[in-house]
Amino acid sequence: LLLGMCAITAACSGASSSSPTSPTGAAFDVRQTQARSGTELPFNGSLTATEIDVAHPPTLFADGTAAGTANQFGRYTATFTAVVDLGTGTATGTYTFTAADGDQVFATFSGQGVPLGAGRASITETATIESGTGRFTAATGTFTIRRILEEATGQSSGSFAGHISLNN
């Protein structure tokens, strides 16, 4: 069950900021991103998440929300769902990221949870950007999320890094 919770945590994490859609102090300029369309851009950010897990052995279902800041979004919010195999601790799922301006990125992922002891787990999710809206309409790319889950609360925090190509 601990490994299953780790996997679910990997798929579902998020703690929201007090104002997730407000601008941040991070350097973010939509015009710069649009000017580099078709170019592979870095896609990096922070993430805090909260998830609710429902176990139906041998599967666990997770739904969560997340928030953070990212170089291509500014401040963002996200939702995710995951299906975890309790026997192996592996998970598959989806993320929807919503940038500060309302544009969205849709991604699928596979993940793995590893127990750290003391009710904590290390989650690694490898995501593929499938599409988006607004300036991300034809987006593609990959990124990896690494986070630590507090199993008792369903809260996790971490970061992600990869690349995004806007292709528009």
Backbone as CSV, one residue per row, in Angstrom:
resi,resn,N_x,N_y,N_z,CA_x,CA_y,CA_z,C_x,C_y,C_z
1,LEU,0.835,-1.194,0.000,0.000,0.000,0.000,0.875,1.252,0.000
2,LEU,2.001,1.194,0.737,2.907,2.344,0.787,3.431,2.655,-0.608
3,LEU,3.832,1.618,-1.348,4.333,1.840,-2.701,3.225,2.371,-3.593
4,GLY,2.008,1.891,-3.414,0.870,2.394,-4.184,0.625,3.857,-3.885
5,MET,0.726,4.235,-2.627,0.540,5.638,-2.260,1.634,6.490,-2.881
6,CYS,2.845,5.947,-2.923,3.951,6.677,-3.545,3.649,6.916,-5.013
7,ALA,3.173,5.897,-5.687,2.884,6.030,-7.110,1.761,7.018,-7.334
8,ILE,0.770,6.984,-6.502,-0.348,7.919,-6.630,0.135,9.317,-6.374
9,THR,0.986,9.441,-5.412,1.528,10.753,-5.098,2.280,11.278,-6.291
10,ALA,2.981,10.402,-6.969,3.732,10.829,-8.145,2.786,11.346,-9.196
11,ALA,1.612,10.791,-9.257,0.660,11.195,-10.267,-0.174,12.380,-9.839
12,CYS,-0.318,12.586,-8.565,-1.236,13.621,-8.088,-0.606,14.424,-6.983
13,SER,-0.231,15.661,-7.271,0.292,16.475,-6.199,-0.086,17.913,-6.392
14,GLY,-0.200,18.683,-5.282,-0.416,20.103,-5.451,-0.898,20.793,-4.206
15,ALA,-0.224,21.863,-3.861,-0.687,22.757,-2.817,-0.805,24.108,-3.473
16,SER,-1.934,24.724,-3.348,-2.152,25.952,-4.087,-1.603,27.161,-3.356
17,SER,-1.170,28.132,-4.149,-0.713,29.391,-3.597,-1.926,30.228,-3.267
18,SER,-1.719,31.287,-2.503,-2.855,32.110,-2.128,-3.446,32.820,-3.332
19,SER,-2.656,33.054,-4.358,-3.163,33.705,-5.558,-2.505,33.078,-6.781
20,PRO,-2.940,31.876,-7.174,-2.242,31.135,-8.211,-2.260,31.768,-9.592
21,THR,-3.121,32.708,-9.845,-3.147,33.299,-11.180,-2.552,34.690,-11.225
22,SER,-2.019,35.161,-10.108,-1.425,36.488,-10.109,-0.042,36.443,-10.733
23,PRO,0.418,37.547,-11.306,1.753,37.580,-11.893,2.806,37.328,-10.827
24,THR,3.963,36.866,-11.266,5.058,36.620,-10.335,6.185,37.581,-10.649
25,GLY,7.182,37.553,-9.810,8.368,38.356,-10.041,9.274,37.712,-11.074
26,ALA,8.966,36.483,-11.500,9.801,35.799,-12.476,9.742,36.527,-13.806
27,ALA,10.856,36.477,-14.527,10.893,37.111,-15.840,10.036,36.287,-16.791
28,PHE,8.930,36.840,-17.216,8.003,36.130,-18.091,7.395,37.126,-19.043
29,ASP,7.561,36.871,-20.315,7.031,37.767,-21.325,6.466,36.913,-22.449
30,VAL,5.147,36.888,-22.586,4.483,36.081,-23.600,5.031,36.401,-24.981
31,ARG,5.344,37.659,-25.265,5.846,38.033,-26.586,7.168,37.342,-26.884
32,GLN,8.032,37.165,-25.878,9.293,36.469,-26.093,9.030,35.019,-26.466
33,THR,8.098,34.376,-25.773,7.766,32.995,-26.077,7.198,32.884,-27.477
34,GLN,6.294,33.781,-27.862,5.701,33.729,-29.190,6.733,33.990,-30.275
35,ALA,7.697,34.848,-30.013,8.699,35.169,-31.015,9.576,33.976,-31.337
36,ARG,9.649,33.010,-30.441,10.521,31.863,-30.646,9.728,30.626,-31.062
37,SER,8.556,30.803,-31.665,7.721,29.678,-32.084,8.526,28.726,-32.947
38,GLY,8.287,27.431,-32.765,8.963,26.410,-33.542,10.317,26.042,-32.975
39,THR,10.778,26.764,-31.996,12.060,26.507,-31.363,11.840,25.740,-30.076
40,GLU,12.747,24.805,-29.800,12.677,24.082,-28.540,13.101,25.033,-27.423
41,LEU,12.213,25.233,-26.462,12.449,26.147,-25.353,12.564,25.365,-24.054
42,PRO,13.331,25.866,-23.082,13.354,25.199,-21.781,11.975,25.285,-21.127
43,PHE,11.611,24.254,-20.405,10.327,24.193,-19.713,10.623,23.722,-18.296
44,ASN,10.751,24.668,-17.357,11.179,24.379,-15.997,10.301,25.119,-15.001
45,GLY,10.099,24.521,-13.831,9.311,25.214,-12.830,9.247,24.496,-11.504
46,SER,8.552,25.130,-10.573,8.300,24.565,-9.252,6.879,24.019,-9.205
47,LEU,6.624,23.145,-8.236,5.308,22.519,-8.150,4.994,22.177,-6.695
48,THR,3.797,22.535,-6.247,3.254,22.035,-4.985,1.884,21.457,-5.316
49,ALA,1.535,20.342,-4.684,0.308,19.655,-5.072,-0.394,19.040,-3.870
50,THR,-1.692,18.810,-4.053,-2.516,18.081,-3.083,-3.366,17.098,-3.869
51,GLU,-3.431,15.873,-3.382,-4.199,14.853,-4.087,-5.131,14.108,-3.151
52,ILE,-6.168,13.549,-3.750,-7.096,12.665,-3.039,-7.007,11.312,-3.730
53,ASP,-6.730,10.279,-2.939,-6.536,8.937,-3.469,-7.670,8.025,-3.010
54,VAL,-8.146,7.211,-3.941,-9.181,6.229,-3.628,-8.675,4.874,-4.107
55,ALA,-8.516,3.944,-3.168,-7.999,2.617,-3.495,-9.136,1.646,-3.766
56,HIS,-9.014,0.969,-4.896,-9.875,-0.148,-5.271,-8.923,-1.239,-5.724
57,PRO,-8.306,-1.972,-4.751,-7.277,-2.952,-5.102,-7.719,-3.841,-6.264
58,PRO,-6.809,-4.022,-7.191,-5.366,-3.726,-7.154,-5.002,-2.345,-7.721
59,THR,-5.951,-1.438,-7.788,-5.720,-0.130,-8.415,-6.028,0.990,-7.431
60,LEU,-5.324,2.081,-7.602,-5.595,3.291,-6.833,-5.858,4.410,-7.839
61,PHE,-6.865,5.228,-7.562,-7.227,6.356,-8.429,-6.899,7.643,-7.681
62,ALA,-6.222,8.552,-8.350,-5.821,9.804,-7.717,-6.299,10.988,-8.545
63,ASP,-6.778,12.003,-7.861,-7.154,13.282,-8.474,-6.471,14.366,-7.664
64,GLY,-5.889,15.348,-8.359,-5.182,16.373,-7.626,-5.166,17.726,-8.296
65,THR,-4.701,18.688,-7.512,-4.493,20.046,-7.996,-3.071,20.448,-7.648
66,ALA,-2.517,21.353,-8.448,-1.150,21.814,-8.220,-1.049,23.283,-8.588
67,ALA,0.028,23.901,-8.151,0.309,25.295,-8.486,1.806,25.517,-8.395
68,GLY,2.265,26.566,-9.040,3.682,26.906,-8.985,3.998,28.020,-9.952
69,THR,5.276,28.150,-10.274,5.725,29.092,-11.291,6.603,28.337,-12.275
70,ALA,6.550,28.761,-13.530,7.345,28.118,-14.578,7.789,29.167,-15.590
71,ASN,8.933,28.913,-16.224,9.485,29.912,-17.132,8.617,30.175,-18.357
72,GLN,7.787,29.267,-18.811,6.935,29.510,-19.976,5.501,29.881,-19.591
73,PHE,5.188,29.872,-18.283,3.831,30.163,-17.813,3.733,31.401,-16.941
74,GLY,4.764,31.713,-16.171,4.595,32.599,-15.032,3.952,31.757,-13.943
75,ARG,3.062,32.343,-13.173,2.348,31.565,-12.160,1.316,30.697,-12.888
76,TYR,1.160,29.451,-12.447,0.212,28.538,-13.099,-0.532,27.721,-12.052
77,THR,-1.616,27.101,-12.502,-2.319,26.080,-11.732,-2.354,24.832,-12.608
78,ALA,-2.646,23.701,-11.996,-2.722,22.452,-12.756,-3.715,21.512,-12.083
79,THR,-4.253,20.600,-12.876,-5.043,19.488,-12.359,-4.418,18.216,-12.910
80,PHE,-4.605,17.110,-12.196,-4.077,15.844,-12.688,-4.949,14.697,-12.210
81,THR,-4.885,13.615,-12.962,-5.517,12.358,-12.584,-4.494,11.257,-12.825
82,ALA,-4.597,10.193,-12.038,-3.670,9.074,-12.193,-4.360,7.773,-11.836
83,VAL,-3.890,6.717,-12.477,-4.294,5.354,-12.149,-3.010,4.640,-11.750
84,VAL,-3.001,4.110,-10.528,-1.802,3.489,-9.974,-2.013,1.997,-9.815
85,ASP,-1.029,1.226,-10.239,-1.012,-0.215,-10.012,-0.413,-0.427,-8.627
86,LEU,-1.229,-0.861,-7.660,-0.757,-1.025,-6.292,0.299,-2.123,-6.167
87,GLY,0.321,-3.058,-7.082,1.305,-4.136,-7.032,2.699,-3.691,-7.432
88,THR,2.795,-2.770,-8.375,4.108,-2.337,-8.877,4.475,-0.909,-8.483
89,GLY,3.498,-0.112,-8.079,3.755,1.279,-7.746,3.888,2.178,-8.957
90,THR,3.571,1.653,-10.139,3.654,2.478,-11.345,2.320,3.177,-11.577
91,ALA,2.382,4.305,-12.266,1.168,5.085,-12.509,1.182,5.641,-13.928
92,THR,-0.013,5.883,-14.450,-0.177,6.625,-15.698,-1.255,7.667,-15.442
93,GLY,-1.178,8.775,-16.183,-2.178,9.796,-15.958,-2.042,10.985,-16.885
94,THR,-2.742,12.051,-16.527,-2.748,13.266,-17.327,-2.566,14.487,-16.432
95,TYR,-1.994,15.528,-17.013,-1.887,16.848,-16.389,-2.509,17.866,-17.326
96,THR,-3.175,18.874,-16.770,-3.591,20.067,-17.505,-3.015,21.263,-16.748
97,PHE,-2.084,21.974,-17.380,-1.479,23.169,-16.808,-2.195,24.389,-17.377
98,THR,-2.531,25.361,-16.536,-3.153,26.605,-16.977,-2.242,27.763,-16.580
99,ALA,-1.722,28.458,-17.597,-0.804,29.575,-17.379,-1.550,30.774,-16.796
100,ALA,-0.800,31.759,-16.349,-1.374,32.965,-15.754,-2.340,33.673,-16.703
101,ASP,-2.109,33.569,-18.024,-2.976,34.238,-19.005,-4.131,33.363,-19.480
102,GLY,-4.277,32.131,-18.913,-5.374,31.238,-19.286,-5.023,30.212,-20.344
103,ASP,-3.893,30.365,-21.045,-3.480,29.363,-22.030,-3.156,28.065,-21.296
104,GLN,-3.419,26.915,-21.963,-3.246,25.621,-21.319,-2.293,24.715,-22.083
105,VAL,-1.695,23.774,-21.341,-0.869,22.700,-21.899,-1.441,21.395,-21.360
106,PHE,-1.615,20.414,-22.273,-2.144,19.100,-21.909,-1.029,18.072,-22.061
107,ALA,-0.814,17.252,-21.024,0.269,16.268,-21.045,-0.209,14.942,-20.467
108,THR,0.417,13.862,-20.943,0.214,12.532,-20.368,1.512,12.145,-19.671
109,PHE,1.435,11.227,-18.704,2.658,10.829,-18.011,2.614,9.384,-17.563
110,SER,3.798,8.866,-17.269,3.958,7.611,-16.545,4.853,7.933,-15.352
111,GLY,4.620,7.250,-14.243,5.366,7.586,-13.038,5.699,6.376,-12.197
112,GLN,6.572,6.615,-11.227,6.995,5.583,-10.293,7.206,6.223,-8.932
113,GLY,6.689,5.576,-7.887,6.888,6.040,-6.521,7.842,5.124,-5.779
114,VAL,8.719,5.724,-4.955,9.686,4.966,-4.161,9.569,5.420,-2.705
115,PRO,9.258,4.500,-1.780,9.142,4.871,-0.368,10.476,5.377,0.184
116,LEU,10.408,6.456,0.978,11.596,7.008,1.623,11.612,6.715,3.116
117,GLY,10.509,6.180,3.637,10.387,5.957,5.071,9.743,7.158,5.726
118,ALA,9.327,6.999,6.960,8.714,8.065,7.753,7.523,8.703,7.044
119,GLY,6.761,7.905,6.263,5.561,8.416,5.608,5.806,9.328,4.431
120,ARG,6.987,9.232,3.838,7.329,10.063,2.673,7.693,9.159,1.500
121,ALA,7.467,9.684,0.300,7.808,8.940,-0.907,8.399,9.888,-1.939
122,SER,9.304,9.366,-2.731,9.879,10.102,-3.853,9.123,9.708,-5.109
123,ILE,8.614,10.695,-5.840,7.831,10.442,-7.043,8.564,11.019,-8.247
124,THR,8.655,10.220,-9.299,9.217,10.697,-10.570,8.194,10.410,-11.654
125,GLU,7.822,11.448,-12.409,6.859,11.305,-13.503,7.508,11.832,-14.784
126,THR,7.409,11.062,-15.842,7.918,11.476,-17.147,6.713,11.814,-18.017
127,ALA,6.642,13.075,-18.465,5.452,13.569,-19.161,5.758,13.921,-20.614
128,THR,4.737,13.751,-21.449,4.792,14.131,-22.862,3.714,15.170,-23.120
129,ILE,4.115,16.328,-23.644,3.159,17.377,-23.983,2.458,16.973,-25.270
130,GLU,1.124,16.889,-25.224,0.320,16.448,-26.358,-0.227,17.608,-27.178
131,SER,-0.634,18.697,-26.510,-1.235,19.851,-27.200,-1.471,20.943,-26.180
132,GLY,-2.253,21.945,-26.592,-2.573,23.027,-25.678,-3.583,23.970,-26.299
133,THR,-3.720,25.144,-25.679,-4.607,26.189,-26.193,-3.805,27.489,-26.283
134,GLY,-4.353,28.488,-26.975,-3.675,29.774,-27.090,-2.315,29.615,-27.728
135,ARG,-1.296,30.207,-27.148,0.043,30.123,-27.735,0.623,28.715,-27.676
136,PHE,-0.015,27.791,-26.926,0.442,26.410,-26.821,-0.363,25.445,-27.701
137,THR,-1.160,25.964,-28.655,-2.068,25.135,-29.447,-1.387,23.920,-30.082
138,ALA,-0.237,24.096,-30.672,0.452,22.992,-31.347,1.683,22.533,-30.572
139,ALA,1.713,22.783,-29.274,2.890,22.475,-28.456,3.171,20.983,-28.388
140,THR,4.459,20.663,-28.331,4.946,19.316,-28.084,6.125,19.445,-27.130
141,GLY,6.560,18.339,-26.577,7.738,18.363,-25.719,7.673,17.289,-24.659
142,THR,8.689,17.276,-23.820,8.760,16.326,-22.713,9.325,17.031,-21.488
143,PHE,8.958,16.534,-20.315,9.521,17.049,-19.079,9.410,15.986,-18.000
144,THR,10.225,16.119,-16.977,10.228,15.185,-15.857,9.907,15.943,-14.579
145,ILE,8.943,15.426,-13.834,8.556,15.994,-12.542,9.191,15.130,-11.455
146,ARG,9.852,15.779,-10.504,10.408,15.091,-9.344,9.848,15.782,-8.115
147,ARG,9.237,14.975,-7.214,8.640,15.569,-6.027,8.661,14.598,-4.867
148,ILE,8.474,15.154,-3.675,8.409,14.365,-2.445,6.983,14.468,-1.908
149,LEU,6.392,13.322,-1.646,5.018,13.235,-1.154,4.996,12.948,0.339
150,GLU,4.168,13.684,1.045,3.851,13.398,2.446,2.578,12.550,2.407
151,GLU,2.699,11.260,2.651,1.589,10.332,2.453,0.387,10.618,3.355
152,ALA,0.609,11.063,4.566,-0.496,11.297,5.502,-1.389,12.457,5.063
153,THR,-0.807,13.457,4.412,-1.572,14.648,4.025,-1.931,14.688,2.546
154,GLY,-1.257,13.880,1.716,-1.489,13.931,0.272,-0.840,15.140,-0.381
155,GLN,0.021,15.846,0.340,0.684,17.021,-0.216,2.086,16.668,-0.673
156,SER,2.491,17.298,-1.779,3.835,17.075,-2.291,4.394,18.376,-2.840
157,SER,5.706,18.399,-2.996,6.354,19.555,-3.605,7.587,19.076,-4.352
158,GLY,7.968,19.860,-5.356,9.130,19.503,-6.150,9.302,20.451,-7.313
159,SER,9.848,19.919,-8.384,10.120,20.745,-9.559,9.995,19.898,-10.816
160,PHE,10.005,20.582,-11.962,10.014,19.874,-13.237,10.985,20.557,-14.185
161,ALA,11.498,19.769,-15.126,12.451,20.293,-16.102,12.315,19.499,-17.392
162,GLY,12.432,20.202,-18.508,12.363,19.567,-19.822,12.376,20.620,-20.889
163,HIS,11.625,20.358,-21.968,11.553,21.323,-23.066,10.152,21.319,-23.667
164,ILE,9.837,22.435,-24.335,8.564,22.583,-25.036,8.858,23.239,-26.393
165,SER,8.209,22.740,-27.429,8.287,23.356,-28.760,6.887,23.853,-29.088
166,LEU,6.793,25.130,-29.479,5.469,25.720,-29.711,4.903,25.371,-31.070
167,ASN,5.701,25.192,-32.095,5.262,24.703,-33.419,4.098,25.472,-34.030
168,ASN,3.909,26.737,-33.709,2.809,27.470,-34.317,3.292,28.698,-35.049
